[in-house]
């Protein structure tokens, strides 16, 4: 039963179709999306390979095609391209359709506050590698992004994050972690996380997904500004 592959395909299908919608024209920004997703995927796949190797998490072969690259199933490789496509498409759509600068003033303080909370939790859980690495990395990236890049798009990022993570994320990651099916597609070593789950999803997955989303969007915006300047030069 190719559950994981099917989830990847279903996740990317609608965003891919609507990429050609006249009002969105998301396909025109593929030249900025693909560099962003390749860089981000390289980082996360390296992280994934290591965590799989040391048993932080693993995969249930009953839900896979059986095709592996290294120690990761092909579905896991596809995850880091299909999911980012859907979430960056959502972000770009929100940015285009929502004209008001929602949370513009508050976004910086939300980022700083979130970074401090994550840093605090990470420091007090250095013995749990999934918790520590995920929370610390996200806190560090938020701090660097806030003070180095000084983004003006974080209000719409947070809005699109809520749309994604209160809807599709709960469904897709819920299935991957065992909701609605007999066994999880992805299992976790609970000695390496806080043991707190929202439905079947480890709380760390929400932060991991946040970092995956934020890194893709940050690089998407970075390359977009670079290409824009190049065209206008």
Secondary structure, DSSP 4 states (H G I P E B T S, - for coil): --HHHHHHHHHHHHHHHHTT-TTT-GGGGHHHHHHHHHHHHHHHHHHHHHHHHTTSEEE-GGGS-S-EETTEEHHHHHHHHHHHHHHHHHHHHHHHH--S-TTHHHHHHHHHHHHHHHHHHHHTTTT-HHHHHHHHHHHHHHHHIIIII--S-HHHHHHHHHHHHTTHHHHHHHHHTTTTSSS-SEEE-GGGS---EETTEEHHHHHHHHHHHHHHHHHHHHHHHHHHHHHH-
